């Protein structure tokens, strides 16, 4: 009985300190019968303990194990997107100091300079950032993205180590966070974007100059897609529509024969490593063309990852949109897909 009374008294003190339930406590204290009074205190203690448990569960932070790799990245991005001094990664950011391409496309440069002298070995890097322009609702946002991808003939001293090709992709897009479930996966986000891609070259002398015009590449697209995940597995299909151009202004005609009408991105996080692939196909039976990119990233330290990239097919860069590439590269990844 003394133990029961002591427990009730301790519970009474905790209740007074933590929950400020003075009215209920006074009601219990006013009960004349000892057993009924103790039962009243026990009931208050049980209710308080239940409230503490619910509060603890609600306040538990979301972790990688709880939400999966993609949701974990979204949680990290949330505060950065609202920070006016911060830049958020969009697509992967990486540098491959060494890449080897067994199928070098010299044709565009040969027309301009005769002997092209393009090396099979070069460096490749990508910079990709995004920013939130307008938070329309809690789920709908207007975003701006910028991606730059460069191929650098850094080891080619014969021609002063130039940048062989650089592609620029400014992008304006809407994102909508969903709570839909499709085929056992969570649909995290749907998006719609206007995408311009160019290699920054132009026909400064007009269309009559075939040499300069042969190096210019650009196109505009409307891209729609979605991101699905289940645990550490992520899949992101996209489809696009190319905005038509006049035939005389089209730097890269028939792109659908090489790029197709969309792509599929798949990634899986396993321990501290990420395996990813990008697939494209034009779905033509007569002239089937497409591309595959395979990525493997693994930790080097707490900040950076090692990165191996393999690409085979058409359209690795805009200058090579109609030429086949077979490239492997190794380097460092600054930010990953997931």
C-alpha positions in Angstrom: 0.0 0.0 0.0 2.9 2.4 0.9 4.5 1.6 -2.5 1.2 2.4 -4.2 0.9 5.7 -2.4 4.5 6.7 -3.1 4.0 6.0 -6.8 0.9 8.0 -6.9 2.6 10.9 -5.2 5.5 10.9 -7.7 3.1 10.8 -10.6 1.3 13.7 -9.0 4.5 15.8 -9.0 5.3 14.9 -12.6 1.9 15.9 -13.7 2.1 19.3 -12.0 5.5 20.1 -13.5 4.8 18.8 -17.1 1.2 19.4 -17.9 -0.2 22.1 -15.7 -3.4 20.2 -15.1 -4.3 21.9 -11.8 -8.1 21.8 -12.3 -8.1 18.0 -12.7 -5.7 17.5 -9.8 -7.9 19.6 -7.5 -10.8 17.5 -8.5 -9.0 14.3 -7.5 -7.7 15.9 -4.3 -11.3 16.8 -3.3 -12.5 13.2 -3.3 -13.0 12.0 0.2 -12.5 8.3 -0.3 -8.9 7.3 -0.3 -9.2 4.5 -2.9 -11.4 6.6 -5.2 -8.9 9.5 -4.9 -5.9 7.3 -5.8 -7.8 5.9 -8.7 -8.5 9.4 -10.0 -4.7 10.2 -9.8 -3.9 6.9 -11.5 -6.2 7.8 -14.4 -4.6 11.3 -14.8 -1.1 9.7 -14.8 -2.1 7.1 -17.5 -3.5 9.9 -19.7 -0.4 12.0 -19.2 1.9 9.0 -20.1 -0.2 8.4 -23.2 0.2 12.1 -24.3 4.0 11.9 -23.8 4.2 8.8 -25.9 2.2 10.4 -28.7 4.3 13.6 -28.6 7.6 11.6 -28.8 6.4 9.6 -31.8 5.2 12.7 -33.6 8.5 14.5 -32.9 10.7 11.7 -34.1 12.7 13.0 -37.1 12.4 11.3 -40.4 15.5 9.2 -41.3 16.8 7.5 -44.3 15.6 4.2 -43.1 12.1 5.5 -42.3 11.6 7.4 -45.6 14.0 6.0 -48.2 16.9 7.6 -50.0 14.8 10.0 -52.1 12.7 11.3 -49.2 15.9 11.8 -47.2 17.3 14.0 -50.0 14.0 16.0 -50.1 14.3 16.7 -46.3 17.8 18.0 -46.7 16.8 20.2 -49.6 13.9 21.8 -47.9 15.8 24.4 -45.8 18.3 25.1 -48.6 15.7 25.9 -51.1 14.4 28.7 -48.8 17.8 30.1 -48.1 18.6 33.1 -50.2 22.3 32.4 -49.9 22.2 28.7 -50.8 22.3 26.8 -54.1 20.6 23.4 -54.4 21.9 20.6 -56.5 19.5 19.7 -59.4 21.1 16.9 -61.4 24.4 15.2 -60.3 27.4 17.4 -60.1 30.7 15.7 -61.0 34.0 15.9 -62.6 35.6 13.0 -64.6 39.3 14.0 -65.1 39.8 10.9 -67.3 37.4 9.5 -69.9 38.1 7.4 -72.9 35.8 7.3 -76.0 36.5 4.6 -78.6 34.2 6.2 -81.1 35.3 9.8 -81.6 33.1 12.0 -83.8 35.5 14.2 -85.8 33.2 15.0 -88.7 31.8 18.4 -87.6 35.3 19.7 -86.8 36.9 18.2 -90.0 34.6 20.4 -92.1 35.8 23.4 -90.3 39.5 22.7 -89.7 40.5 19.9 -92.1 42.6 17.7 -89.8 40.4 17.7 -86.6 43.0 16.1 -84.2 40.3 15.2 -81.6 41.7 13.0 -78.8 39.9 9.9 -77.6 40.9 10.9 -74.0 39.4 13.9 -72.5 37.9 15.3 -69.3 34.1 15.7 -68.7 32.2 17.5 -66.0 28.7 18.6 -65.1 27.4 21.5 -63.0 23.7 21.5 -62.2 21.7 23.7 -59.7 18.1 24.7 -59.1 16.3 27.4 -57.1 12.7 27.9 -56.0 11.1 31.0 -57.7 7.6 30.8 -56.3 5.9 28.7 -53.7 2.4 28.7 -55.2 1.0 26.3 -52.7 2.4 23.9 -50.1 2.7 21.3 -52.9 3.1 23.3 -56.1 6.3 25.3 -56.8 7.8 27.1 -59.8 11.5 26.3 -60.1 14.4 27.4 -62.2 17.2 24.9 -63.1 20.5 25.2 -64.9 22.7 22.4 -66.1 26.1 22.7 -67.9 27.9 19.8 -69.3 31.4 20.1 -70.8 33.9 17.9 -72.7 37.4 19.2 -72.4 40.4 18.1 -74.5 42.7 18.8 -71.6 45.3 16.4 -72.8 45.4 17.6 -76.4 48.4 19.9 -76.5 48.4 19.9 -80.3 45.4 22.2 -80.4 45.9 24.1 -77.1 43.6 21.8 -75.0 40.3 23.4 -76.0 36.8 22.7 -74.8 35.5 20.4 -77.5 31.8 20.8 -76.6 29.8 22.5 -73.9 26.0 22.1 -73.5 23.8 24.6 -71.6 20.4 23.8 -70.3 18.4 26.5 -68.6 15.0 25.2 -67.5 11.8 26.6 -66.0 9.6 24.0 -64.4 6.6 23.3 -62.1 6.8 20.6 -59.5 3.8 19.1 -57.7 4.3 16.9 -54.6 1.8 14.1 -54.6 0.6 11.5 -52.2 -0.4 9.0 -54.8 0.5 5.3 -54.8 1.0 3.5 -58.1 1.9 -0.2 -58.5 3.2 -0.5 -55.0 5.4 2.7 -55.3 5.0 6.2 -53.9 4.7 8.9 -56.5 6.8 11.6 -54.9 6.5 14.3 -57.5 5.2 15.2 -60.9 6.7 18.0 -63.0 6.3 20.0 -66.2 9.1 22.0 -67.7 10.2 24.2 -70.6 13.8 23.2 -71.5 16.2 24.9 -73.8 19.4 23.1 -74.7 22.2 24.6 -76.8 25.9 24.2 -77.3 26.4 28.0 -77.4 27.6 28.1 -80.9 25.8 30.2 -83.6 26.1 31.0 -87.3 27.4 34.5 -86.9 27.8 34.9 -90.7 24.4 33.6 -91.6 23.2 30.3 -93.0 25.4 30.6 -96.1 28.4 29.7 -94.0 28.1 25.9 -93.8 31.2 25.5 -91.7 30.1 27.5 -88.7 26.5 26.4 -89.1 27.7 22.8 -88.9 28.8 23.3 -85.2 25.7 25.0 -84.0 23.2 22.8 -82.0 20.0 23.8 -80.1 16.4 22.7 -79.5 13.5 23.6 -77.2 11.3 21.0 -75.5 8.3 20.7 -73.2 9.1 17.9 -70.8 6.7 16.1 -68.5 7.6 13.4 -65.9 7.2 11.9 -62.5 9.4 10.5 -59.7 8.5 7.3 -58.0 10.2 5.6 -55.1 10.0 2.6 -52.8 12.6 2.5 -50.1 15.9 3.1 -51.7 14.7 2.4 -55.2 13.8 5.4 -57.4 12.4 5.5 -61.0 11.8 8.6 -63.0 10.2 8.4 -66.5 10.1 11.5 -68.7 8.5 12.3 -72.1 9.1 15.3 -74.2 7.7 17.3 -77.1 10.1 19.2 -79.3 8.9 22.7 -80.2 9.0 22.8 -84.0 11.5 25.1 -85.9 11.6 26.3 -89.4 13.5 23.9 -91.6 16.1 26.5 -92.6 16.8 27.3 -88.9 16.9 23.7 -87.6 20.5 23.0 -86.5 19.8 19.3 -85.7 17.0 17.9 -87.7 15.3 14.6 -87.0 16.4 14.5 -83.4 13.6 12.1 -82.5 15.4 9.5 -84.6 18.3 9.6 -82.2 17.0 11.0 -78.9 13.5 9.4 -79.1 10.6 11.0 -77.2 11.7 10.5 -73.6 14.0 8.6 -71.2 13.8 6.5 -68.1 16.1 7.1 -65.1 16.5 4.4 -62.4 18.6 4.5 -59.3 19.2 2.3 -56.3 21.0 3.2 -53.1 22.7 0.2 -51.4 24.6 1.0 -48.2 26.7 4.0 -49.1 26.8 3.3 -52.9 24.4 4.3 -55.6 23.8 2.4 -58.9 21.9 4.3 -61.6 21.0 4.1 -65.3 19.5 6.3 -68.0 17.8 4.6 -70.9 16.6 6.1 -74.2 15.2 4.5 -77.3 13.4 5.8 -80.4 11.2 2.6 -80.6 11.7 2.3 -84.4 12.0 -1.2 -85.9 13.7 0.0 -89.1 16.4 2.3 -87.6 16.4 1.6 -83.9 18.7 4.0 -82.1 19.0 5.0 -78.4 21.5 5.2 -75.6 22.3 3.8 -72.1 24.3 5.4 -69.3 25.4 3.4 -66.3 26.6 5.1 -63.1 28.3 3.8 -60.0 29.1 6.1 -57.1 30.8 5.1 -53.8 32.0 7.0 -50.8 35.6 8.5 -50.6 35.0 10.5 -47.5 32.1 12.2 -45.7 31.8 14.8 -48.4 32.7 13.3 -51.8 32.1 10.1 -53.7 34.1 8.2 -56.3 32.3 8.0 -59.6 32.4 5.7 -62.6 30.3 6.5 -65.7 29.7 4.5 -68.8 27.8 5.8 -71.9 27.0 4.0 -75.1 24.7 5.2 -77.9 23.6 8.5 -79.5 23.2 12.0 -78.1 25.7 12.1 -75.3 26.3 15.7 -76.3 24.5 17.9 -78.8 27.4 17.9 -81.3 27.2 14.1 -81.2 23.4 13.8 -81.4 23.6 11.8 -84.6 26.9 10.0 -83.8 27.5 7.0 -81.6 29.6 7.3 -78.5 31.3 4.6 -76.5 32.8 6.3 -73.4 33.9 5.3 -69.9 35.1 7.8 -67.3 36.3 7.9 -63.7 36.3 10.8 -61.3 34.6 12.5 -58.3 30.9 13.1 -57.7 30.0 16.2 -55.6 26.2 15.5 -55.4 24.3 12.3 -56.4 20.9 11.5 -57.7 19.7 10.3 -54.3 
